[in-house]
Amino acid sequence: MDYDEFMKSPALREVAPPYQTDADLAAEAADPVVEVFKRDIDFTLVEKNLRLTTEQRAQQLVNATRFIARFRPLVADGQR
């Protein structure tokens, strides 16, 4: 499908579902299963990561990947 066909396609005219309402969010927040999982989340780390720029988050991902890659050979040797 080329660009012109895509721009004329009916998929572009479909309406997106509405965002959740406040009532939906409140009902979800009151879910006991969600509440159990929320106990174990350190929201200070979530907030810290949300303050980072996209570039800083990408750099953290690269650093974590390099860190893990250093230990993969050790784990592979230990499993033999």
N, CA, C and O of each residue as an XYZ file, in Angstrom:
320
protein
N       0.859     -1.174      0.000
C       0.000      0.000      0.000
C       0.903      1.234      0.000
O       1.767      1.388      0.863
N       0.691      2.089     -0.962
C       1.492      3.306     -1.003
C       0.854      4.406     -0.153
O      -0.209      4.211      0.438
N       1.501      5.537     -0.102
C       1.073      6.628      0.767
C      -0.337      7.116      0.421
O      -1.157      7.315      1.318
N      -0.626      7.308     -0.865
C      -1.936      7.826     -1.270
C      -3.058      6.859     -0.902
O      -4.117      7.272     -0.431
N      -2.812      5.561     -1.124
C      -3.819      4.568     -0.750
C      -4.053      4.576      0.758
O      -5.186      4.492      1.230
N      -2.950      4.678      1.501
C      -3.064      4.696      2.956
C      -3.867      5.900      3.428
O      -4.719      5.778      4.308
N      -3.599      7.048      2.851
C      -4.299      8.264      3.271
C      -5.789      8.197      2.948
O      -6.583      8.878      3.597
N      -6.188      7.394      1.960
C      -7.594      7.254      1.596
C      -8.263      6.081      2.306
O      -9.467      5.874      2.157
N      -7.507      5.323      3.066
C      -8.062      4.118      3.682
C      -9.069      4.463      4.781
O      -8.930      5.482      5.457
N     -10.081      3.614      4.956
C     -11.089      3.868      5.990
C     -10.526      3.759      7.406
O     -11.126      4.274      8.350
N      -9.381      3.095      7.561
C      -8.799      2.948      8.897
C      -8.461      4.307      9.511
O      -8.492      4.467     10.731
N      -8.142      5.270      8.673
C      -7.801      6.599      9.192
C      -9.033      7.338      9.717
O      -8.908      8.302     10.472
N     -10.196      6.896      9.324
C     -11.412      7.576      9.749
C     -12.067      6.916     10.963
O     -13.091      7.384     11.460
N     -11.466      5.829     11.428
C     -12.008      5.167     12.614
C     -11.820      6.061     13.830
O     -10.826      6.777     13.951
N     -12.776      6.005     14.705
C     -12.727      6.826     15.909
C     -12.037      6.032     17.013
O     -12.355      4.866     17.244
N     -11.108      6.666     17.678
C     -10.415      6.019     18.786
C     -11.358      5.896     19.969
O     -12.230      6.743     20.160
N     -11.191      4.841     20.771
C     -12.039      4.716     21.953
C     -11.770      5.869     22.918
O     -10.654      6.384     22.971
N     -12.777      6.274     23.676
C     -12.581      7.400     24.592
C     -11.618      7.041     25.719
O     -11.451      5.875     26.077
N     -11.002      8.062     26.254
C     -10.120      7.853     27.400
C     -10.940      7.396     28.597
O     -12.156      7.582     28.637
N     -10.270      6.803     29.560
C     -10.972      6.377     30.756
C     -11.507      7.593     31.507
O     -10.867      8.642     31.567
N     -12.671      7.426     32.064
C     -13.250      8.504     32.855
C     -12.694      8.427     34.275
O     -12.045      7.449     34.645
N     -12.951      9.452     35.052
C     -12.510      9.454     36.447
C     -13.141      8.305     37.218
O     -12.508      7.720     38.097
N     -14.388      7.980     36.889
C     -15.059      6.871     37.568
C     -14.366      5.545     37.255
O     -14.208      4.695     38.131
N     -13.953      5.378     35.990
C     -13.229      4.152     35.615
C     -11.917      4.052     36.376
O     -11.557      2.983     36.869
N     -11.209      5.159     36.468
C      -9.932      5.163     37.176
C     -10.122      4.892     38.661
O      -9.319      4.186     39.271
N     -11.175      5.445     39.244
C     -11.448      5.222     40.662
C     -11.783      3.756     40.913
O     -11.336      3.181     41.905
N     -12.559      3.153     40.033
C     -12.914      1.739     40.188
C     -11.674      0.869     40.059
O     -11.525     -0.113     40.787
N     -10.793      1.218     39.147
C      -9.556      0.461     38.969
C      -8.656      0.607     40.188
O      -8.015     -0.355     40.612
N      -8.608      1.798     40.746
C      -7.762      2.043     41.920
C      -8.276      1.283     43.133
O      -7.495      0.952     44.024
N      -9.552      1.005     43.186
C     -10.127      0.301     44.322
C      -9.996     -1.219     44.188
O     -10.388     -1.952     45.096
N      -9.459     -1.694     43.085
C      -9.299     -3.131     42.862
C      -8.323     -3.696     43.896
O      -7.187     -3.228     43.973
N      -8.727     -4.678     44.684
C      -7.857     -5.215     45.736
C      -6.570     -5.846     45.208
O      -5.535     -5.796     45.872
N      -6.632     -6.434     44.021
C      -5.425     -7.042     43.449
C      -4.404     -5.957     43.121
O      -3.212     -6.113     43.384
N      -4.884     -4.857     42.542
C      -3.994     -3.742     42.221
C      -3.384     -3.177     43.496
O      -2.198     -2.847     43.526
N      -4.173     -3.068     44.530
C      -3.686     -2.526     45.803
C      -2.566     -3.395     46.378
O      -1.605     -2.870     46.940
N      -2.682     -4.720     46.242
C      -1.635     -5.617     46.741
C      -0.336     -5.371     46.000
O       0.730     -5.319     46.614
N      -0.412     -5.219     44.674
C       0.799     -4.994     43.894
C       1.390     -3.614     44.163
O       2.611     -3.457     44.150
N       0.554     -2.621     44.402
C       1.040     -1.264     44.654
C       1.878     -1.183     45.924
O       2.736     -0.309     46.045
N       1.635     -2.094     46.882
C       2.416     -2.084     48.119
C       3.895     -2.299     47.847
O       4.745     -1.762     48.557
N       4.206     -3.084     46.822
C       5.587     -3.470     46.551
C       6.296     -2.571     45.547
O       7.418     -2.874     45.140
N       5.678     -1.492     45.147
C       6.284     -0.587     44.176
C       6.889      0.598     44.906
O       6.228      1.251     45.713
N       8.150      0.868     44.613
C       8.816      2.031     45.178
C       8.554      3.215     44.243
O       9.239      3.382     43.234
N       7.571      4.022     44.583
C       7.181      5.110     43.710
C       8.225      6.209     43.634
O       8.204      7.006     42.696
N       9.139      6.275     44.595
C      10.203      7.284     44.489
C      11.090      6.976     43.292
O      11.568      7.896     42.628
N      11.321      5.686     43.001
C      12.117      5.329     41.826
C      11.363      5.623     40.536
O      11.960      6.045     39.546
N      10.064      5.403     40.545
C       9.258      5.709     39.368
C       9.310      7.210     39.092
O       9.519      7.631     37.955
N       9.120      8.009     40.134
C       9.162      9.469     39.970
C      10.531      9.931     39.510
O      10.638     10.812     38.658
N      11.583      9.339     40.072
C      12.950      9.700     39.674
C      13.161      9.434     38.188
O      13.730     10.266     37.482
N      12.706      8.276     37.711
C      12.883      7.941     36.303
C      12.027      8.807     35.395
O      12.423      9.089     34.265
N      10.866      9.234     35.863
C      10.023     10.099     35.047
C      10.618     11.505     34.898
O      10.297     12.217     33.946
N      11.468     11.896     35.822
C      12.117     13.206     35.726
C      13.256     13.205     34.712
O      13.700     14.269     34.282
N      13.734     12.020     34.323
C      14.847     11.924     33.374
C      14.377     12.266     31.964
O      13.210     12.095     31.612
N      15.322     12.752     31.176
C      15.017     12.989     29.768
C      15.042     11.652     29.036
O      15.504     10.646     29.573
N      14.550     11.656     27.828
C      14.554     10.435     27.015
C      15.984      9.955     26.804
O      16.253      8.755     26.859
N      16.882     10.870     26.567
C      18.291     10.511     26.355
C      18.874      9.865     27.615
O      19.607      8.881     27.526
N      18.550     10.416     28.779
C      19.056      9.839     30.025
C      18.487      8.445     30.270
O      19.194      7.562     30.756
N      17.220      8.245     29.937
C      16.629      6.910     30.089
C      17.283      5.918     29.144
O      17.550      4.776     29.517
N      17.543      6.361     27.911
C      18.212      5.486     26.944
C      19.615      5.123     27.432
O      20.049      3.981     27.280
N      20.321      6.086     28.014
C      21.657      5.809     28.537
C      21.600      4.819     29.689
O      22.474      3.960     29.805
N      20.591      4.922     30.542
C      20.419      3.956     31.623
C      20.198      2.551     31.070
O      20.724      1.575     31.605
N      19.423      2.457     30.001
C      19.175      1.160     29.376
C      20.463      0.579     28.803
O      20.725     -0.615     28.947
N      21.262      1.415     28.158
C      22.546      0.960     27.612
C      23.447      0.490     28.743
O      24.076     -0.563     28.636
N      23.517      1.252     29.815
C      24.364      0.871     30.952
C      23.914     -0.448     31.568
O      24.747     -1.294     31.893
N      22.616     -0.631     31.730
C      22.093     -1.872     32.302
C      22.388     -3.055     31.388
O      22.738     -4.136     31.860
N      22.246     -2.851     30.082
C      22.527     -3.917     29.126
C      23.992     -4.319     29.171
O      24.317     -5.505     29.132
N      24.871     -3.336     29.252
C      26.308     -3.644     29.350
C      26.629     -4.380     30.647
O      27.438     -5.307     30.657
N      25.995     -3.966     31.731
C      26.214     -4.607     33.029
C      25.807     -6.078     32.971
O      26.539     -6.954     33.431
N      24.640     -6.332     32.403
C      24.151     -7.709     32.300
C      25.049     -8.526     31.372
O      25.331     -9.692     31.651
N      25.492     -7.933     30.288
C      26.339     -8.651     29.321
C      27.650     -9.097     29.954
O      28.211    -10.116     29.551
N      28.143     -8.357     30.930
C      29.390     -8.737     31.596
C      29.234    -10.032     32.376
O      30.204    -10.773     32.537
N      28.037    -10.318     32.860
C      27.827    -11.484     33.711
C      27.265    -12.693     32.972
O      27.232    -13.790     33.530
N      26.831    -12.519     31.752
C      26.273    -13.653     30.994
C      27.281    -14.802     30.849
O      26.912    -15.955     31.069
N      28.524    -14.529     30.490
C      29.475    -15.654     30.360
C      29.668    -16.388     31.682
O      29.823    -17.610     31.689
N      29.661    -15.665     32.797
C      29.834    -16.301     34.099
C      28.658    -17.219     34.420
O      28.845    -18.310     34.959
N      27.462    -16.780     34.092
C      26.279    -17.598     34.341
C      26.294    -18.823     33.435
O      25.962    -19.924     33.876
N      26.672    -18.643     32.185
C      26.724    -19.759     31.244
C      27.752    -20.795     31.712
O      27.495    -21.995     31.613
N      28.916    -20.355     32.223
C      29.932    -21.277     32.720
C      29.437    -22.012     33.944
O      29.762    -23.184     34.135
N      28.662    -21.351     34.773
C      28.159    -21.969     35.998
C      27.099    -23.027     35.741
O      26.882    -23.907     36.574
N      26.436    -22.944     34.587
C      25.386    -23.908     34.285
C      25.938    -25.187     33.665
O      25.203    -26.163     33.515
N      27.198    -25.199     33.309
C      27.791    -26.384     32.667
C      28.266    -27.362     33.682
O      28.792    -28.416     33.325
